[in-house]
Amino acid sequence: MKLPAATAHALHARGGTAASSAPLRIVGFDPGLNVTGYGIIEVRDGQTRLVEAGTVRSKGEAIEDRLLTIHRGISEILATFRPDSLAIEQLFVHTRFPKTAILMGHARGIICLAAAEAGLAVHHYLPNRVKSMLTGSGHANKEQMQLAVQRELRLHVRPEPADAADALAIALADYHLRLRPQPGRRPQFRENT
């Protein structure tokens, strides 16, 4: 399977088993203007597995060119893997780094545009909500998040780079917080048309 031209690093799943229900594919994005992480998981009969994770990079270009590179990479990921659901990190503004939030907002907008073009609803999660769901602490560091994703997906090694691990964490959060069957609650899943 050919990866997007903008993808610098990708982690692939190996193997798989047949199951009785159709799999649900979720893509998560950790947006950034320099590096956008993506992570795709598949859920079948309540079991999650890694499909692929990697990054879309856009360094050293004018902002409009960088945004085009991100859009093309995201669009190719969505067309290649055809996810059923898309989750993205919600914008968080730290008072000491307002410029970072503005730049991240550009990347988020491009991801939302690509999702709309693909007919996918976008589900937004605050970083501390994702961290809390996976580690029990809303202030978990990158290494703790990588270990949590490794555990959840039963991987032999920690997912690298951290941007891809964060994207996988967002996909896992989408499943656990919105789609995972719980007593008395119906999943809020919308199929693609």
C-alpha positions in Angstrom: 0.0 0.0 0.0 1.5 3.3 -1.1 1.7 6.0 1.6 1.0 9.7 1.0 4.0 11.5 -0.5 4.1 13.8 2.5 4.4 10.9 4.9 7.8 10.7 6.5 7.3 7.8 8.9 4.7 5.1 9.1 4.0 2.2 11.4 2.0 -0.7 9.9 0.0 -3.4 11.6 0.8 -7.0 10.8 -1.6 -9.9 10.6 -5.2 -10.0 11.6 -8.0 -12.4 12.4 -11.4 -13.0 11.0 -14.3 -12.0 13.2 -18.1 -12.1 13.0 -18.8 -8.4 12.8 -17.8 -5.8 10.3 -14.8 -3.8 11.4 -15.1 -0.1 12.3 -12.1 2.1 11.1 -11.3 5.2 13.0 -8.6 7.8 12.1 -7.2 10.2 14.6 -5.2 13.4 13.8 -2.7 15.3 15.9 -2.6 18.6 13.9 0.5 20.7 13.4 1.7 23.0 10.8 5.2 21.3 10.6 4.2 17.8 11.5 0.6 16.4 11.6 0.4 12.9 13.1 -2.2 10.4 11.9 -3.2 7.1 13.4 -5.7 4.6 12.1 -7.2 1.8 14.2 -9.8 -0.8 13.5 -12.3 -2.1 16.0 -13.9 -5.5 15.6 -15.9 -7.2 18.3 -14.7 -4.7 20.9 -11.0 -5.4 20.0 -8.8 -2.6 18.7 -5.9 -3.1 16.4 -3.4 -0.8 14.6 -3.9 -0.3 10.9 -1.3 2.4 10.3 0.2 5.5 11.9 2.6 8.1 10.6 3.1 11.8 9.9 2.5 14.3 7.2 5.4 16.9 7.2 5.4 20.3 5.6 8.6 22.1 6.6 10.4 25.0 4.8 7.5 26.2 2.6 5.3 29.3 2.5 2.2 28.8 4.7 -0.1 28.4 1.7 2.2 25.7 0.3 2.4 24.0 3.7 -1.3 23.9 4.0 -1.7 22.5 0.5 0.9 19.7 1.4 -1.1 18.9 4.5 -4.4 18.9 2.6 -3.0 16.5 -0.1 -1.5 14.2 2.5 -4.7 14.1 4.6 -6.9 13.6 1.6 -4.7 10.7 0.4 -4.9 9.1 3.8 -8.7 9.4 3.9 -9.0 8.0 0.3 -6.6 5.2 0.9 -7.9 3.9 4.3 -11.6 5.0 4.0 -12.3 5.5 7.7 -15.8 5.4 9.2 -15.0 8.0 11.8 -12.5 10.9 12.2 -11.3 12.4 15.5 -9.0 15.3 16.0 -7.4 17.1 18.9 -9.3 20.2 19.9 -7.5 23.5 19.9 -6.0 24.4 23.3 -4.5 27.8 23.8 -1.7 28.2 26.2 -1.3 31.8 27.3 2.5 31.6 26.9 2.3 30.2 23.3 -0.6 31.9 21.5 1.2 31.7 18.1 1.4 27.9 18.4 -2.4 27.7 18.7 -2.9 30.0 15.7 -0.6 27.8 13.6 -2.2 24.6 14.8 -5.6 26.1 14.0 -4.5 26.3 10.3 -3.7 22.6 10.3 -7.0 21.8 12.1 -8.9 23.7 9.5 -7.3 21.8 6.6 -8.1 18.5 8.3 -11.7 19.5 8.9 -11.9 20.6 5.2 -10.5 17.2 4.0 -13.0 15.4 6.3 -15.9 17.5 4.9 -14.8 16.7 1.3 -14.7 13.0 2.3 -18.2 13.2 3.9 -16.9 12.5 7.4 -18.2 14.1 10.6 -15.3 15.4 12.8 -15.2 14.6 16.5 -13.1 16.9 18.7 -11.3 16.0 21.9 -9.4 18.2 24.3 -5.8 16.9 24.9 -6.3 16.5 28.6 -9.5 14.4 28.1 -7.6 12.1 25.8 -4.7 11.8 28.2 -7.0 11.2 31.2 -9.0 8.5 29.3 -5.8 6.6 28.4 -3.5 7.1 31.4 -5.8 8.3 34.2 -3.9 11.7 34.3 -4.8 14.7 32.2 -1.2 15.8 32.4 0.5 12.7 31.1 3.8 13.3 29.2 4.6 12.0 25.7 6.3 8.8 26.9 3.3 7.9 29.2 1.0 8.4 26.2 3.2 6.2 24.0 3.2 3.5 26.6 -0.6 3.7 27.0 -1.1 3.4 23.2 1.3 0.5 23.1 -0.7 -1.2 25.8 -4.1 -0.5 24.3 -3.1 -1.8 20.9 -0.9 -4.7 22.2 2.1 -3.5 20.3 5.6 -5.0 20.8 7.2 -1.5 20.7 6.2 2.0 21.6 4.7 3.8 18.6 7.0 6.4 17.1 7.1 9.3 16.4 5.2 10.9 19.3 2.9 12.8 16.8 1.7 9.4 15.4 1.3 8.0 19.0 -0.8 11.1 19.9 -3.0 10.6 16.8 -3.5 6.9 17.8 -4.5 8.1 21.3 -7.1 10.4 19.8 -8.5 7.6 17.7 -8.7 5.3 20.8 -10.4 8.1 22.7 -13.0 8.5 20.0 -13.8 4.8 20.3 -13.8 4.6 24.1 -15.7 7.9 24.7 -18.2 7.9 21.8 -18.5 4.5 20.2 -17.7 1.8 22.7 -20.9 0.0 23.7 -21.9 0.7 27.3 -25.0 -0.5 29.2 -27.9 1.8 28.5 -26.1 3.8 25.8 -26.3 3.5 22.1 -23.2 4.3 20.0 -23.3 7.7 18.3 -21.9 6.4 15.0 -22.8 7.8 11.6 -22.0 5.8 8.5 -20.5 7.3 5.4 -22.8 7.8 2.5 
